[in-house]
Amino acid sequence: MVENEEQTPEDEAPEAEAAEAPAEKPKPKRRRAPRKKAAPKAEEAPKAEEPEEPEEDEPAEEAEDAEADSKSQKPKAKSSSRRGSAEAGAKKRASRRPKPDAAPVYVRAQAKYVRSSPRKARLVIDHIRGKSVDQARAILTHTPRAAAEPIQKVLESAVANAEHNHELLPEELRVFQAFVDEGPTIKRFRPRALGRATRIRKRTSHITINLTNKA
């Protein structure tokens, strides 16, 4: 028993070391990254195609583009529908209105600086206003006034213009407008009694006649 109780300092040292050993935590070993095996060239193609994430985003972008296109097209559809409705309404209104006949044709002839006073010419031209061409010809032929001759020439010029330019017959025409404007006055002098001079006014006129084919 005595032998067992006695311990030498040499025996105590390993026991102390053994007691202190469990107190220290073992350090974890560093794991080396596994070496990448060189893949064959045939297998490299799928690796390049691995970033499929943007492909997943493409449908979302396409959906956004489609929504934007639909939004931009919606007002266009509304405007087209409105235009269509407006055109339909205009057509209905036009159908309700009475259809106008063919547009009338107006033919004009004019004579300037006619050596006749406007007052004398107006007395003649008032008789043919609103008459047909045949009636106007008959009136001017049987009018004894001097202004009837230049007025008749202007009437025949207007009829010729209608026949040549618009292929209208004289029987279809009537006098739409007929008027006389005052032209420049020619001034002359004549001697009078006691050595005096008196002014003479020689007036001129512009004769205008418009014909139309509408009764």
C-alpha positions, 0 to 999 in steps of 0.5 A, a space after each residue: 500500500 505504501 508503494 502505491 501511495 508514493 508517487 514520484 514527480 516524474 509520475 505526476 508530470 504525465 498526469 498533469 499533462 493528461 489533465 490539461 490536454 482535454 482543456 485545449 480544443 483541437 484546431 479544425 483541419 483546413 479542408 483543401 478545395 477539391 481540384 476542378 477536373 478539366 472537362 472535355 471541350 464538348 462539355 464546355 458548351 453547356 457551361 457557357 449556356 449556364 447563365 439562363 437567368 437573363 433568359 428567365 427575365 426576357 419573358 418578363 421584359 417581353 410582357 412589359 413591352 407588350 403591355 406598353 404596346 397595348 397601352 399605346 395602342 388603346 388610345 389609337 383604337 379609341 381615336 379610330 373608333 371616334 373618327 369612325 363614328 364621326 364619319 358615320 354621323 357626317 354621312 348620315 347628315 349628308 344623306 338627310 340633306 337634299 343633294 345639290 345640283 351641279 354647280 352653276 357655271 358663270 361666264 364673264 365678258 367686259 368692254 372698257 372705255 366705251 365712248 358712252 356715258 354710264 347714265 345712258 348705257 344703264 338705261 339700256 342694260 337694265 332691260 336685259 338683266 335677268 333675261 335669257 340670251 334670246 330675249 336679250 338679243 331681241 331687246 337690244 336689236 330693237 332698242 333705238 339708243 346708241 348704247 345698245 350696240 356696244 352692249 350687244 357686242 359684249 353680250 355676244 362675246 359672253 355667249 362665245 366664251 360660254 360656247 368655247 370654254 364651257 361647251 354651253 349652248 346659247 339656249 341654256 344661258 341667261 343674263 345673271 349680272 349686267 352693270 355699267 361702271 364709270 370710266 375716265 372722263 375726257 376733257 375738252 374746251 369750246 369757245 363761247 361768247 365774249 371770248 370765254 371757254 367752256 369745258 366739255 366732258 366726254 365720259 366713258 363707261 365700262 360694260 360688264 355682263 355675266 352669264 350663267 346656265 342655271 335658271 
